Amino acid sequence: MLYHLDLKTTNTIHIFIIGVVFLLIGILKENTYKGLYILLALLALCIPILMPIPGLRLTYWSMIKALHWLVFLPAILYFSWLGYKLENKKDFSEDTYNIVLFLGIFIILYHSYKLYIRVSRTKNISDDHSHSNTHSH
């Protein structure tokens, strides 16, 4: 990992960039612009830059990191390469595009939920601090 992003920023990137790219590919299907496949590959290549290598302990975060490094990174790079190289995008099945569409929807909903939880937790903590400050006299 070369750079660290806080979790709210990570969720926001997943919602508005990664999820939207998956959604667009799933909607546009064989009419997807080659540039979207390049963008998707570049986003996948951000994994080694932004996500630490998973540890050996079986924790929630080590599993998330392992999933990104061992599954998402190679799968997204392979899919992006195929999408970019295939002259006839009809070589992807309708099911493939539907899975990509579903993944886009899932990424957006999951990270929206996680962002909502993180923002509301932060708001509650700041409300508690401001409340305690007014009554500390």
Backbone torsions as a table, in degrees:
resi	resn	phi	psi	omega
1	MET	NA	126.9	-179.8
2	LEU	-102.2	-22.8	-175.1
3	TYR	-144.4	143.5	-178.2
4	HIS	-112.5	129.3	173.5
5	LEU	-110.8	142.1	175.3
6	ASP	-70.5	162.5	-173.5
7	LEU	-66.5	-32.0	177.7
8	LYS	-65.2	-41.7	177.6
9	THR	-65.7	-41.9	178.1
10	THR	-59.6	-45.8	177.8
11	ASN	-61.6	-42.4	-179.3
12	THR	-62.8	-41.9	177.6
13	ILE	-63.1	-41.5	177.9
14	HIS	-63.9	-39.6	-178.1
15	ILE	-69.1	-52.1	-168.3
16	PHE	-94.7	-14.3	180.0
17	ILE	-118.3	-64.5	-174.4
18	ILE	-63.0	-50.5	179.7
19	GLY	-60.2	-40.2	-179.0
20	VAL	-67.1	-39.0	178.4
21	VAL	-63.2	-46.3	176.7
22	PHE	-59.8	-45.0	-179.8
23	LEU	-59.1	-46.8	-179.5
24	LEU	-62.7	-43.4	178.6
25	ILE	-62.9	-41.9	178.8
26	GLY	-64.9	-33.3	-179.9
27	ILE	-81.0	-45.9	-176.1
28	LEU	-74.5	-24.5	178.4
29	LYS	52.9	-124.4	-176.5
30	GLU	-69.8	-9.5	177.5
31	ASN	-92.9	9.0	-179.2
32	THR	-64.5	134.5	177.4
33	TYR	-68.1	140.6	179.3
34	LYS	-58.4	-30.5	179.2
35	GLY	-60.4	-31.2	177.8
36	LEU	-67.7	-34.7	176.7
37	TYR	-68.9	-36.2	176.1
38	ILE	-65.7	-45.2	178.5
39	LEU	-59.9	-42.7	179.0
40	LEU	-62.1	-41.5	177.6
41	ALA	-64.5	-41.4	178.5
42	LEU	-64.0	-38.9	176.3
43	LEU	-63.5	-40.2	177.9
44	ALA	-64.7	-37.3	179.8
45	LEU	-70.4	-11.0	174.0
46	CYS	-75.1	-18.6	-178.7
47	ILE	-56.2	-50.8	179.3
48	PRO	-66.4	-22.4	-179.3
49	ILE	-81.6	-38.4	-171.9
50	LEU	-104.7	-15.7	-175.5
51	MET	-117.9	126.5	179.3
52	PRO	-62.6	154.7	174.2
53	ILE	-65.1	135.9	-177.1
54	PRO	-64.3	144.9	175.3
55	GLY	-80.6	178.3	-177.9
56	LEU	-89.6	-12.5	179.0
57	ARG	-77.4	144.7	179.8
58	LEU	-87.1	81.2	175.8
59	THR	-115.2	168.5	178.2
60	TYR	-55.4	-49.5	-175.9
61	TRP	-70.0	-34.5	177.7
62	SER	-68.2	-32.7	176.6
63	MET	-69.9	-40.1	177.2
64	ILE	-62.2	-44.9	179.5
65	LYS	-64.4	-43.9	179.4
66	ALA	-62.4	-42.0	178.4
67	LEU	-59.6	-44.0	179.3
68	HIS	-67.1	-44.8	-177.7
69	TRP	-71.3	-44.6	-169.8
70	LEU	-94.5	-21.8	-177.9
71	VAL	-114.5	-59.9	-173.5
72	PHE	-64.6	-47.2	-177.8
73	LEU	-56.2	-57.0	-179.1
74	PRO	-67.5	-36.8	-178.6
75	ALA	-66.1	-43.9	-179.3
76	ILE	-68.3	-40.6	177.9
77	LEU	-62.8	-42.6	179.6
78	TYR	-64.7	-46.9	179.3
79	PHE	-61.1	-42.9	179.2
80	SER	-63.0	-43.6	179.5
81	TRP	-62.3	-45.5	178.2
82	LEU	-62.0	-46.4	-179.6
83	GLY	-60.3	-36.1	179.9
84	TYR	-76.2	-40.0	-173.1
85	LYS	-83.7	-31.4	-176.5
86	LEU	-67.4	125.0	177.0
87	GLU	-71.5	-37.5	-179.2
88	ASN	-109.7	103.7	-177.2
89	LYS	-68.3	-6.9	177.2
90	LYS	-72.2	-7.6	174.7
91	ASP	-67.6	-22.0	170.3
92	PHE	-78.9	135.5	179.4
93	SER	-75.2	162.5	175.2
94	GLU	-59.0	-37.6	178.2
95	ASP	-62.0	-38.0	178.6
96	THR	-61.4	-47.5	179.1
97	TYR	-64.2	-37.0	178.5
98	ASN	-66.3	-37.9	176.8
99	ILE	-64.2	-43.2	178.6
100	VAL	-62.8	-41.7	176.9
101	LEU	-61.4	-46.7	178.8
102	PHE	-61.2	-42.4	178.5
103	LEU	-61.6	-40.5	177.2
104	GLY	-60.8	-45.7	178.4
105	ILE	-63.0	-44.6	-179.8
106	PHE	-62.0	-46.9	-179.7
107	ILE	-58.8	-45.3	-179.2
108	ILE	-64.8	-47.1	-178.5
109	LEU	-67.5	-46.1	-178.5
110	TYR	-61.4	-48.6	-177.3
111	HIS	-74.3	-26.3	172.7
112	SER	-65.7	-43.4	177.0
113	TYR	-61.6	-48.0	-179.1
114	LYS	-62.2	-40.6	178.5
115	LEU	-64.9	-43.9	178.2
116	TYR	-57.6	-46.2	179.3
117	ILE	-60.9	-46.5	-178.2
118	ARG	-65.6	-41.7	-179.6
119	VAL	-68.6	-43.6	-179.1
120	SER	-68.7	-33.3	176.4
121	ARG	-65.6	-42.9	178.3
122	THR	-64.2	-41.7	179.6
123	LYS	-62.9	-43.4	180.0
124	ASN	-64.0	-38.8	179.0
125	ILE	-65.8	-44.4	179.9
126	SER	-68.0	-34.0	176.0
127	ASP	-64.2	-41.4	178.8
128	ASP	-62.4	-42.3	-179.4
129	HIS	-66.3	-43.7	-179.0
130	SER	-68.7	-33.7	178.5
131	HIS	-67.4	-43.4	-179.0
132	SER	-70.0	-31.0	179.8
133	ASN	-69.0	-32.9	-178.4
134	THR	-75.1	-23.2	-177.3
135	HIS	-107.4	14.0	-176.9
136	SER	-90.1	3.0	-178.5
137	HIS	-72.0	NA	NA
